[in-house]
Amino acid sequence: MTNKSEISIINSNGSRFYLIPGVSEPMPSVTSILSMISKPGLIKWEKNVALDYVRSKLINKTEHATTNDIQSIIENANKHPEFIKNKAGEFGTEAHKYIENLLKLNTPNEIPKNMNWIHKNFNKWLDDYNFKSIELEKSLHSTKYGYAGTADAVGYINDSLIVLDWKTSTSLYYENLLQASAYASAYGESTGNKVKKAGVLRLEKRKSGYEFKQIDDISKHFITFRAVLWLWRSVNDPESSYLNN
C-alpha cells in the first residue's frame, strides 16, 4: 500500500490532483470532481453576502458617498463571499486537526477557545456512537476508476467497518454522501476489506449539536459519484485514458 509520505498533491487549472507513485496519470481529488455539481444555494448565499456588505457600508454614506466610494464598496463586496469562505475553510482545517489530535491523545492538554463547541459536540457523538478509530487522515486512491482523496477517519461503529468524513459547514449536502462513498470504495479497493458503511459527521461550531448521516448502500451512491467523475473528466481531462475504459 502506498505511504502517505510518498504522495504529492498539486493544483492545476482550479483542480487538485494526487500524484501516486506507480500511477501514470495524476488523479483528480474527490472534492474537485464533486465541484461539478451545481450548488444553487451557494450562489444565492454569495449574492446575499455581497448585498449585505454593500448595505452595511452604504448605510452611513448615503449623503456623502462619492463615485469612487461606491465603486470601492462594490469591488470589496464582490470579494467578501470568498473572504468568508476562506475563513470558514481555515476554521475547518483547524477543527480537523483538533479532532485528529483528540482521537490520538484522547484528552488534549488545552482546548482552544474557538474549539470549545467542536470538542463538546464531537465527544457527544463519540459517546452516542462509540466510534473506535483505526486510521486517521487516510490517503486513498482508486486505480480502477482514477481518483484520489483523504478520508478523515476509518474505524468501527458497533463492529461495522466505516469510513468517515468530518464537516463544520452550516449544512450537509448530497455531494458529501457521494464523497464518503468514493472514499469507502477506494478503501475497499486498496485494502481488500469490504466496507459496508460510510458516514458524514457535521459539527456545530457555535452551539450544541451535530448531524450524522450514515450510508448503508454505498454502491448506490458510488454509481452517482462515477457519473459525476465521468462528466468531470470529459470536461477537464478529455485525453485521459480512463475515458476509454
VEXMAR-441140 format. One record per residue (C-alpha): x, y, z. Coordinates in Angstrom, 2 decimals. Layout:
! residues N
     east    north       up
        X        Y        Z
...
This chain:
! residues 245
     east    north       up
     0.00     0.00     0.00
     1.27     3.48    -0.87
     2.51     5.50     2.11
     1.09     8.97     2.59
     4.62    10.43     2.60
     5.12     9.15    -0.96
     2.07    11.00    -2.30
     2.27    14.55    -3.67
    -0.62    16.95    -4.19
    -0.67    19.60    -6.90
    -3.17    22.22    -8.05
    -3.75    22.79   -11.73
    -6.48    24.76   -13.55
    -8.56    25.07   -10.40
    -8.48    21.37    -9.53
    -6.43    19.35    -7.05
    -4.54    16.26    -8.18
    -2.77    13.47    -6.33
     0.49    12.13    -7.75
     0.62     8.46    -6.81
     3.87     6.51    -7.24
     3.46     3.88    -9.96
     0.37     5.53   -11.45
     0.94     7.22   -14.81
    -1.84     9.83   -14.63
    -2.37    12.47   -11.92
    -5.55    11.54   -10.07
    -8.17    14.23    -9.51
    -9.31    14.70    -5.93
   -12.80    13.67    -4.92
   -13.64    17.23    -3.84
   -12.51    18.65    -7.20
   -14.62    16.09    -9.04
   -17.71    16.93    -6.98
   -17.30    20.64    -7.73
   -19.07    19.77   -11.00
   -22.35    19.53    -9.11
   -24.34    22.74    -9.26
   -24.87    24.47    -5.92
   -27.75    26.95    -6.34
   -27.89    27.53    -2.59
   -24.26    28.66    -2.60
   -24.90    31.10    -5.44
   -27.82    32.62    -3.50
   -25.68    32.81    -0.35
   -22.87    34.62    -2.19
   -25.32    37.14    -3.62
   -26.87    37.82    -0.21
   -23.46    38.18     1.46
   -22.34    40.68    -1.17
   -25.57    42.69    -0.91
   -25.40    42.71     2.90
   -21.84    44.02     2.66
   -22.93    46.85     0.33
   -25.89    47.69     2.58
   -23.72    47.83     5.72
   -21.15    50.11     4.09
   -23.62    52.47     2.42
   -25.91    52.96     5.39
   -23.73    55.80     6.75
   -22.66    57.12     3.36
   -25.95    57.78     1.61
   -25.46    61.57     1.58
   -21.70    61.78     1.22
   -20.70    58.77    -0.89
   -18.63    59.62    -3.94
   -18.48    57.60    -7.13
   -15.10    56.24    -6.01
   -16.56    55.28    -2.63
   -19.35    53.31    -4.28
   -17.00    51.67    -6.75
   -14.69    50.61    -3.93
   -17.59    49.19    -1.92
   -18.83    47.20    -4.92
   -15.36    45.79    -5.58
   -14.93    44.77    -1.94
   -18.43    43.29    -1.84
   -17.52    41.12    -4.79
   -14.56    39.71    -2.83
   -16.36    39.38     0.51
   -18.06    35.97    -0.02
   -14.69    34.42    -0.95
   -13.14    36.01     2.16
   -15.80    34.43     4.37
   -15.41    31.04     2.65
   -11.65    31.18     3.18
   -12.11    31.97     6.88
   -14.55    29.07     7.18
   -12.05    26.84     5.41
    -9.31    27.86     7.83
   -11.56    27.02    10.76
   -12.47    23.68     9.18
    -8.79    22.79     8.75
    -8.09    23.69    12.38
   -11.09    21.66    13.55
    -9.98    18.62    11.54
    -6.53    18.81    13.09
    -8.01    19.22    16.56
   -10.24    16.14    16.10
    -7.29    14.14    14.78
    -5.25    15.03    17.88
    -8.24    14.35    20.11
    -8.59    10.82    18.74
    -4.86    10.23    19.06
    -4.45    11.65    22.56
    -7.98    11.12    23.96
    -7.65    14.20    26.20
    -5.91    17.33    24.90
    -3.71    19.38    27.21
    -5.69    22.51    26.46
    -8.85    23.26    24.48
    -8.50    26.37    22.28
   -11.38    28.78    22.86
   -12.62    28.51    19.27
   -12.68    24.69    19.58
   -14.94    24.56    22.65
   -18.09    23.57    20.75
   -16.19    21.27    18.40
   -14.77    19.49    21.45
   -18.15    19.16    23.19
   -20.08    18.12    20.09
   -17.51    15.63    18.87
   -17.25    13.98    22.27
   -21.05    13.79    22.45
   -21.03    11.98    19.09
   -18.28     9.64    20.33
   -20.38     8.80    23.39
   -23.51     8.25    21.29
   -21.89     6.01    18.67
   -18.87     4.56    20.49
   -16.65     5.07    17.46
   -13.21     3.44    17.57
   -10.72     4.77    15.05
    -8.06     2.61    13.41
    -6.72     5.08    10.83
    -6.80     8.88    10.60
    -6.23    11.17     7.61
    -6.14     8.13     5.35
    -4.90     8.84     1.81
    -6.89     6.77    -0.66
    -6.95     6.23    -4.39
    -8.65     4.06    -6.94
    -6.54     2.86    -9.85
    -9.66     1.22   -11.28
   -11.58     4.48   -11.65
    -8.80     7.06   -11.42
    -9.45     9.33    -8.45
    -7.94    10.03    -5.04
    -8.67    11.73    -1.74
    -8.16    11.71     2.01
   -10.71    10.23     4.40
   -10.75    11.83     7.83
   -11.08     8.53     9.66
   -11.58     4.80     9.29
   -12.80     2.75    12.22
   -15.62     0.79    13.75
   -19.13     1.55    14.95
   -20.83    -1.46    16.54
   -18.28    -3.81    14.96
   -19.01    -2.45    11.47
   -16.11    -1.01     9.49
   -16.90     2.56     8.47
   -15.15     5.34     6.53
   -15.90     8.84     7.83
   -15.60    12.47     6.89
   -15.95    15.46     9.25
   -17.65    18.74     8.31
   -18.00    22.11    10.06
   -20.28    23.63     7.42
   -23.73    25.01     8.21
   -25.46    22.12     6.39
   -24.83    18.70     4.91
   -25.25    18.30     1.18
   -25.89    15.37    -1.13
   -22.38    15.57    -2.56
   -20.99    14.96     0.96
   -22.54    11.49     0.82
   -21.06    10.90    -2.62
   -17.68    11.94    -1.22
   -17.92     9.40     1.60
   -18.99     6.65    -0.80
   -15.97     7.37    -3.04
   -13.63     7.12    -0.05
   -15.25     3.87     1.10
   -14.96     2.32    -2.36
   -11.30     3.33    -2.69
   -10.55     1.96     0.77
   -12.12    -1.37    -0.12
   -10.22    -1.49    -3.41
    -6.83    -0.71    -1.86
    -7.12    -2.91     1.24
    -9.38    -5.73     0.14
   -11.53    -5.09     3.21
   -15.21    -4.87     2.39
   -16.64    -1.59     3.66
   -20.37    -1.73     4.26
   -20.83     1.73     5.76
   -19.69     5.29     5.20
   -20.70     8.39     7.07
   -20.50    12.16     7.31
   -20.45    13.97    10.65
   -21.24    17.69    10.71
   -20.38    19.50    13.93
   -21.94    22.76    15.02
   -19.18    25.26    15.75
   -21.05    27.92    17.73
   -23.66    25.91    19.62
   -24.52    22.45    20.89
   -25.36    19.80    18.33
   -24.22    17.61    15.47
   -25.68    15.96    12.37
   -24.61    12.46    11.42
   -25.62    10.63     8.25
   -24.63     7.05     7.57
   -24.68     5.48     4.11
   -25.80     1.89     4.19
   -25.98     1.44     0.41
   -22.52     2.59    -0.68
   -22.82     1.12    -4.18
   -25.89     3.25    -4.98
   -24.13     6.49    -4.08
   -20.92     5.37    -5.76
   -22.70     4.86    -9.08
   -23.75     8.51    -8.90
   -20.22     9.56    -7.99
   -18.86     7.73   -11.02
   -21.30     9.60   -13.24
   -20.00    12.90   -11.87
   -16.43    11.64   -12.31
   -17.12    10.85   -15.97
   -18.55    14.34   -16.50
   -15.61    15.98   -14.73
   -13.12    14.03   -16.80
   -14.92    14.74   -20.08
   -14.77    18.48   -19.37
   -11.40    18.79   -17.63
    -9.29    15.87   -18.80
   -10.62    14.68   -22.18
    -7.30    12.98   -23.06
    -7.44    10.70   -20.02
    -7.07     7.01   -20.75
    -9.88     6.41   -18.25
   -12.38     7.72   -20.80
   -11.53     4.77   -23.00
   -12.37     2.21   -20.31
